[in-house]
């Protein structure tokens, strides 16, 4: 099936889409590399699942530039959509692949040891330190946007089930799981440090010194201050911490759609 499917797809690219011979050859090369990967795992094309694709992309990301990986993502998505529409496959495993646009310019990320140092930087004997540690734990565990993090309300946190309800772009609500460490710090903060802030009846989860909700600017200042304390200020921003979450998930085998 593999050879027939690939030949049909390449013919489609050349005849129906009118792609140049060089472009078709690039697609062929991408597909042959992927098929070799499948063969090494003893997998047939019709057996491909989400996990096979994410493992393949992870192996590429470890040795190729983001732009090179992007081209291969485009090739795979186009190929599997063709196979689905032409009846070679009953489902399209590539629908789980992240949009290639997300791979074009990846920001810096922290190493695992730098994340550990950042998480340990706040003085958790104070209410401010408990808040800061908890915000970092939640940010790292969930990969929330900073605007989503600072706008979290207490009633959006479900510690028993281990998730937060987040209102994202387009007013779409989603459930985001928390790790054990984030749950632990949320319990400590909610039972201890948060009650010591002014305005602790405020519905927002994370409070400022004045008792109002934390702002993006305040959190940015906190991260920069903690970065100076551990010597990594230059490479720090809330987005870098968020991207570190995604990178470390991929390094440990998470699938791209979840990330």
N, C-alpha and C positions, 0 to 999 in steps of 0.2 A: 504493500500500500504506500509506503514512504516515497518510493521513487515516482510512482504515478501521481501522487498528490503534489509533490514538489514540482514535477514537470508541468502539471496543469496550472499550478499557481504562477510559475515563471512565464508560461505562455500567456496567461491572463495579463500579467504586468506588461509584457512586451506588445501584445496585440491590442488589448482592450484599453489599457491605460497609456499606452504609447511611451513607456519609459525607455530611456536610452540603453544601449547594450551594456555600458559601464555600470549603470544603476542596477540593472537586472543582475549583473554579475556580483555586485555587492550584496544584493539580497540573497543570491545563491550561496555566497560564502557564509553569510550569517546563519542561514538555515542549516548548512552542512555542519557548522560548528555545534549548533544546538542538537542536531541529530546524532552527532558523535557523542555528545554528553549523554543523551538518552541511552545510546548503545552501551556506554560504560556502566550504566545503572541497570541494564537489562530491561529497559522499558520500551514498549512500542508506542508509536505516535498516537494511536487511538486510546492508549491508556493514560496519557498525560493528564496530570492533575495540578492544582494550584501549587502544591508543595514542590513539584518538579521544577516549575518555572521560577519560584522564589529561590530555590537552591542554585539554579543556574545563574540567575542574576546576581546572587550574592558572590558566586565564584568569579563572575566578570568584574564586579565592583572592586574586588580585592586586587585586581591587576590592571584595570583599564581606567581611562579618564571618564568622568561623568558624561562627556559629550559622545564618546565612543559607545558607552553603554546605552545612551539614549537612542542611537541609531539602531542598535540591536533590539531594543524594546519595540521600536516602530515596526521593524521587520516581523517580529513574532506576533504582534497584535494584528497586523495586516494578514499574515499567513493564516492564523487561526480563524479569523473572521471569514476568510475565503473558504476554508475547509468546512465551516459550519453552513454557510450559505449554499455551497455546492453539494452538501449531503455527505461529505467524507466523515464528519463527526456529528455527534448528537448534542454536544455542548461545547462552549467556547471557554477553555480554562484561562485564556488571556484576559477575560473581563475583570479578573482580579488584579491585573497589573496597574501600578500607579501611573498616572498621566506622565508622559515623557517630559513635559514642561518642568516637572518638579526636579528633574535630574540635571537641568542645564547649568545651574550655578549653585552648587552646594556650599553652604556656609561652613566655616570652621566648626569643629566640635572639640569638646574636652575629652581627655583620656579618662578611663575609669578611675585612675588614681586621683586625677584632678577633681573629678566629681566628688569622690569621697572626701577630699580635703575641703572642698567648698561646703559640703553638707555639714562637716564637723566644725566649720568656722564660727557660727553664731554661739554666743554665750547663753546656753539654754537654762541657766539659773535665773535669768531675767525674763520678764514677760515679752520684751521685744525680741530676745533671742529665741524664745519658744515660737513666737509668730514667724520669725524669719526662717528658722529651721523647717517649720511646718510648710511654709510657702514653697521653699526649695524642694522639699520632699514631694509635695503634690505636683509641682511643675515637672520634676524629673520623672515621677512615676506615671504621669498621665500624658505629657506632651501637650497640655493645653496651651492655647494662645495666651499671652500675658493679659490681654483684655478680658478673656474668659476667667482667668485665675482671680484677678482683682475684683471681678464682679460676682463671684460666687457668693451665694447666700447660705446661711446655716441650714435652712430647710432643703437645700439641694444636696446635702451630704447624707448618705446612708451608710453608716459604719458597720451595721450588722451584715448587710449584703456586700459591702465593700465596693461601692461605686459612688460617683457624683453625677448629678443631672446637669448638663451644660446646655445653655442656650447659645448656639453659634450663629454663623452668618445666615441671613435669610430667616431668622427666628426659628430655626430648626433645632429641636431638642434632641440630644443624644445622651446615652448612658456611657460613662467612661469608667472602666475598672480602676481601682486603687490597689497598689501593692501592700503587702503586710506592713512594711516600714511606714508608708504614708498613713495608713490607718492608725498605727500606733501613735504617731506624732499628732495626728488630728485629735485623737482621744485626749492626749496630754494637754494640748493647747485648749481644747474646749472645756476641759474640767479645771484647768489651772490658769494659765497665762491670760486667756481672753477675758476672764471675769475681772481682771485687774485693770483693764482699759476703761477709760471714760466712754460713756455711750455704749456699754456692752449689750444694751437692749437693741442696738442697731441690727437689722436683719443681715447685713453683710458679714461674711465669715471672717475676713481679715481686716483689722481695724488699724487706723493710724494713731499716732500719739495723741491727737486731738479728739479721738473717739469716732471719727468719721470713717468712711470706707477707704481702704488703701487705693492709691492711684498708680497708674503705670509709671509715672515719673518718680514717685516715692520708691517703688520696687526697684527701678533701675538704679537709683542712688544706693539702695541697700546692697545690691549685687556688686556694684563697683567698690563699695567700701569693703565688703567681705573679700573681694578679689585682691584688693591691695594688701589685706591682712595675710593672705597666703601666697602672694607674689604672682598672680595670674591676671592682673587687672586688664592688661592690654587686649587679651583675647576674650574678654567677658562681655556678654550682653544677655538679656532674657532669651533672645532668639537662639543664641549659641547653646544655652542650657537646654532649650526645647529641642534643638536639632541633635544634641548629644543623646537625648532620650531615643530618638528615632534611629540614630546610628548604632547605639548599643543594642537595641532590639534586633536590628538586622544582623549584627555580628553574632548574636546568640540564636539566630534562626527564626525570627518572627516573619510572618508573611507581609508583603508590601501593602496589601489592602488594609490590614489592621493598622499598620503604621500610618 
